[in-house]
Amino acid sequence: MLIGTIITAYFTKKTKTSQDWATGGGKTPTIVLVFTMFATQVGGGVLVGHVGIGYSYGLAPLAYATCGIAGLLLMMIAAGWFRKNHFTTIPDIFLKLYGENKALMILATLMAVIVPFGWIASQIVSFGKMYAAITGLDTTVLIVVFAIICMLFTIPAGFNSVAWSDFIFGLMMLLLCCITGYQAIHLGGGWEHIVQSFPEQEHVSFPGGIMGAGLSTTLLWFVAATPGMMTNQMSIQRVCAADSTKSARKVLWLSSIIIVALEIWVVVIALTCRALQPELPSGEDAIGILLPRLPIWTTAMFAGFITTTILTTTDSAMQSVAVNLTNDIYARYVNPGADDKKLMKMSRLFTLFITVAAILLAVNFQQVLNLITSTYSYAASGLLIPIYGGYLLSKKRRLTPACGLVSMISGVVGCFVVSRWFDTFLPAAFYGILISTVAMLVMVFLVKGKANVVKE
């Protein structure tokens, strides 16, 4: 935390413009972007949820990782276009593709904000619950304190402080993964014994064990995680922050490699926990089996690991939402003539506002967090085709604001209707994306005229 504070103080002096605060001015080194992409994607859900999947289904976390990586690699299709247009937020993409329209911009902003805001609330709750068990302190107090810490990392230098802190924390996270992975294998009596202890041997055989969670669950992950990654503004921001198109693509495939390495660690930890205690009521309790058995110095470092994994996700989400509110609402409609100094001030004020709102939600309405998490499906349904389908179609046909609006609204409504009133094998997001695609094609067919000018 001290190291992160020093980084933040250093980059505060170097953050001169609102573009610096939003994307680092497009000068962030590739290796830093790789680790901030990695650290942003790895939060409390990996420590609890992914280890739980491995405990129950063997090699299945590798399937989840594959789904997320597929989204990163597919982003390479439009990475050059993202980078060369210096997009800061998702609404910037809509403006480029469909032209100026207030309703379209506001709806795109809401769709871009809702997922990262849900991440903020759910991450600070995760921290509060985990550390309440460790320290005995009140969960509410921990939620408030941790949210303030994340805010203080974000406010001074925006993207630079977030990215460089993520870089240092990401390196520390990988080092600790190596240490705990080695110790876990030793505790479990060796890798061969750990694998042989798993009751369903077909779930730990490669490659068949990757589908251990079943076809329907794996499809659910694919439909949620792949488009979810492609439409995640935090991922797009990191592509746009690269200093060249080549660097942007390198960020995506190098991040994918590191994420695979982390999921291998998840499998090692999960199978070790299953070997140590095979009859847990919930796989999500698995990580708690390992901690008391590790050397005390490792346990202390692992507590720091919990903090950094959640912190790196939370501060990235805070910065992303603040950029949306500043650039897409304030600068575009409230005060179009605002200078850089004013925009930076508003970005910091919005970060404070976001923190307070997330604390109020996390403390008073914890039961709402599951609902917020489900918005991943709605975001994918509403954003995937208008962004990537629009990018491909714009080379051949003219796109109007109506094309984007109809496609986005149809996807969200379709996902909602299917999830509420139909019992289907495929997840609702699949039908939302399909309906969004049909709506886009119909609208493009109805629109006559020359193609938009979309430069590569």
N, C-alpha and C positions, 0 to 999 in steps of 0.2 A: 504494500500500500504506500509505503514511503517512496519507493522507486517511482510508482505511478504519479505521486504528487509532484516529484521533481520534474518528471516529463511534462506534466500539465503546466507547471510554472514556466518551463523553458519555452514551450510553444505558444503560450499566451502572448509573449513579446513578438512572436513571428506572425501572428494572425492579424493581418492588416485590413482585409476586405471580407465582405459577406461571402464571397466565393471561397475564400480560404476557410471560413467557418463551416461552409456547407460540404465541400469536397476536397479540402486541402489544396485548392488551387490547381489541381491536376498535376501536382509535382511529387506525390507520395511514391517512394521507391516500391518496386514490385514485391520484394520480399516482405515488406511491411503490410502491403495490401493482402498478400497471401495469408498472413497470420491473423489479420483483423477479420478477413472472411471466415477463416477457421474458427476463431474465438467467438465471433458473433453467432455462428450457427450452433455452437456447443454451449448449452445452458444446463439448468437443473434437470431438464427432461432427459438428458443423456445419462446423468448419474443415477437417476431413479428409474425412468421409463425404459430406456434401452437396455440397461442391465437386467431389468425385470423381464423384458422380452427374451433375452438370452437365457435367463434362469429357467424360463418355461419352455422355450422352443429351440434351444441349442444355437445353431449358426444363423438364426433368423435375423439378428441385427444387421448382418451383412446385406440382406435383402433391402432393409430400410435405408441403409447407406447407399445402395445402388440406385434407389429411387431418387434420393436427394441429389446424388452426383449426376444422374441423367439430366436433371434440371439445370445444373451448372454448365454441363457440357453443351446442352441445347442453346444456352444463352450465347454461346460462341457465334451462333448464326448472325445475331444482331449486335455483337459486342463492338465491332468497328463503327457501326452506325451510332450506337450509344455514345461511344467515346468522342467521335468527331463532332457530334452536335453539342457536346458539353452539357448533357442533361443533368439537372440537379435532383429533380423529383419525377415521379410518374406523371403528374399532370403536364410537365414539360413535354413529355412524349406525345400525349394526346394533343397538345397545342400544335406540335409539328405535323402530326398526321392529319388532324381533322379541322384545324383552324380554330380561331377564337370563338368560344361560346360559353357564357357564364354557367349555365346549368351543367354542361359537360365537365367544365373545370372543377366545379364544386363537388359533383358526384365522384369524379376521379380522385379528388383529394380525400374524400371520406373513405373511399375504398382503399386508398393507399395507407391511411392512418390507422384504420381499425385493428389490423393485425399487429403492428409494432406496439400500439398502445396496450393491447391485450397481453403482449409479451411482458411489458413493464410490470403490469399488475400481477401477473402470475409468477414472475421471477421473484419479486420482492416478498410475495407470500411464501414461495418455496424456501427462500432464505430464512424468513421468520420462523417457519415451522421446524426446519432442520436445526437451526441454532437454539431454538427454545428447548429442544430435547438435549442438546449438548451443554448449554449454559444454565438452564433453569430460569432464564429471564423471560419476561412476558413477551408473547408473540407480537402484540401490537407495538410495543416499544422497539423491538428489533426491526419490524417492518419500516417504521418511521426513520430510525437511525440509518438503516441501509439505503433507503430511498434518497436520503439527504447526501450520503456519501457518493452515490452514483451521480447525483445532480452536480456535486462539486467537481467531479471528474469531467463533466460534460460542458459546463457553462463557460469556463475561461477561453478555451481554444477550439471548441467544437470538434470537427472531424479529426484534426491533427492530434489533439489530446486523446481522443478515443482510439484512433488507429495505432498510435505509437505505444499507448498503454496496453492495447490488445496484443501488440507485437511482443512486448516483454512478457506479459502474462501467458501468451500462447506458448512461448519457448519454455516457460516454467511448467506449464501444463503437460507438455510433451515429455519433459524430463521426469516429472513425477509419475506419468503413465509408465515409463520404462522401469522406474524403481518399484512401484507397486505391482506391476505385472510380473516382474521377476520374483518378488516376495510371495505373491499369490500362488504362483506355480510351485514354489518351495513348500508353502503351507499345505497345498493340496496333495503333496506326495509325488510331484512330477507330472508332466503333461499327459503322459500315457495313462497314468492312474486316474487323473481327472476326467479324461475322455471316457474311459471304461466305466467310470462310476455313473455316467449319465444313463438314466433308465431307458430312454428311447434312443437306441444307438443310431437309428436312421436319421435322427435330427442332428447328429454330430459328424456325419459322414459328408465329405465334400465331393461333388457340389450339391447333392440332393438335400442336405440339411439346411441349405439357404432358404428353401421353401417350407421350413418346419412349421411356420405359423399357419400354413394352409393357403390355398389359392385365393380364396375370397379376401382374406386379411391382407395378403400381399398386394392384391389389386387395389384395395382400399388405400394402402400406403402409396402405391404408384400414382393413383389419381389425386391424392392429397399432396404428397411431398414433391412430386416432380413439377407440376404447374405452380405449386406454392413457392418453390424456390425461384422459379422463373419470374414470378410476379412480386417477389419480395423486394421492396424498395431499398432495403439495406444492402442486398446483393447488387442491385443495379447501381447504387451509389458508389460501391467499391470498384465496379468496372469503369464507371465514368471518371473516377479519381486517378486512374492509371495515366502515365505520361505518354503513352502511345497505344495504338491498336494492338501491336504485338505484345506489349506488356499486359494489356487487358485480357487477352486470350491466355497468356501464361498464368495470370492470377487464377483463372478459372480451373485450368487443368492441374496446377500445382495444389490448389486448395482441395481438389477432389482426392488427390493422392493422400494428403494429410488426414482427411476425413475418413478414408478407408483404414488408415493406420490406427486412428482412434477407435473405430468400430471393432478392429481386431482386439484391441485392449479390452473393450466392452465384453467381447466373447470370452476372453481369458478370465476376467473377473467374475462374470456370470457363471461359467462352468465350475470355477473353483468354489464359489458360494454353494452351488448345487451339490458338489462333492462333500463340502464341510457340513451342510445341513440340508438334506434333500426334501424335507416335508414342511416348507413354509406355506402359510395360508395364502400369501400373495407374493408374486415374484418381485414386486416393487419394494419389498422389505429386504431384498437380498444384500444390498450394499451394506446394510447394518450388520450383517454377519461377519464381514471381513474386518471392519475397523477395530473391534476389540482384540483381534488376534494379531494385528500388525505391531511392530516395535513402536514404542511411544513417540519417538521422533518422527516416524513416518505418519502416525496418526495426526500429529500436530501439523505436519505439512499438508496432509490431506484436508484438514479443516481449512487451510488456506486455499487449497485447490477448489473446494466448494465455493468459497468466496469469489475467487477470480473467475470461475466459469460463469457464475450468475452475474457478476459485475460486468463482464465484457459483453454479455448479451443485453443487459439492461441499459448501460450507457449508450450503446449503439442505437437502441430503439428510441431512447429519449432524444438523441440528436436528430434522428431521422424524422420523428414527428414534429420537432421544433422547426426543422427546415421546411416541411410541408406548410405549417401554419404561417411561417414568415413569408416564404416566396409565393405560395399559391393563393393565400387569402389576403394577408396584409399588403404585400407589395403589389399584387395584381389588382385588388379591388378597393382596399381601404386607403392606402397612401401610395399611389403609383409613382410619385416623384421622390420617394424616400432615398436618401443617399446611403452609402455603405455604412457609415457610422450609426445611422438610425436603424438600419436593418440588423446589424450585429447586436445592438441593444435590444431590439425586439426578439431576436433569436434567443437571447439569454433570459428575457422575461417569459417567453413562451416555455422554455425549459423549466423554469420555476413553476409556472401554471400547470404544466403536464405532471410534474412531480407531486404537487398537492392533489390534483385530481386522481392520480393513480393510488396515492396513499388512502384517500377517502374511499375509493372503490375497494381496495384490498382489505381495509380494516372493517368496513361496514357491510360489504356485500360479497363475501368470499364465495357464496354459492353461485354468483353470476359468472365466475371465472371460467367454468366449463362452457358456458354459452359463448363467451368471448373467444375461447379456443376454437370453437366450431366455425368461427368466421373465416378460418383458413380456407374452408371449402367455398364459402361465398366469394372471398377475394379472388380465388383461382377462377371461379365460374364467371366473374364479372370482368376480370382484367386480362386473362390469357389471350383470348382471341382479339379483343380490341388493340392490344399492344403488338403481338407477334403476327397475327393474321393481318392486321392493318398495315404492318411494316411490309409484308410480302405483297399484299394487294395494291399498295400505293404506287408500286412501280408500273402497274398496268391500268389501273382505274382511278377515277377521281373519288376521293373520300370527303364526305361532308360531316358536320357535327352530328347530324341525325344518325349516320352510320355507327358512330361510336356510342351514342346514347342508347340506341335500340339494342345493339349487341350487348352492351354492359347490363342494361336493365333486364333483358330477356334471360341472360345467364343467371343472374341473381334470383329472379322470380322462378325460373325453372328449377334451380337447385332447391329453393324453399318448398315449392309444391311437391316435388318428388320426395324430399326428406320427411314431409309432414303426412302425406296421404298415400304413399305407395311403398310397398315392401319389395325391394328389388335386390338382386344378387350384386349388382354393381353399385358403388357409392353414388350418392346424389350429385356430387360434384361432376361426375362423368356426364350425367344428363344435362347439368347446367352448362358445361363447356360445349356439348353437342348442340344444344338449343342456341347458345350464343353464336356458334359457327353458322348455323342455318340463317339466323337473323342477319348476321353480317353479310352473307352472300346474297340474300334477298335484297337488302338495302343497296348494296353495291350494284346489283343488276338494275335496280330502278333508277340509279343516278347516272345521268349521261354527262359526257364531257371528257376533257383530257385528264391524263394521270397527274397526280400531285408530283412535284419535284422533290424526290427524296434522295439526297446524295449519300453515297457510301462513305 
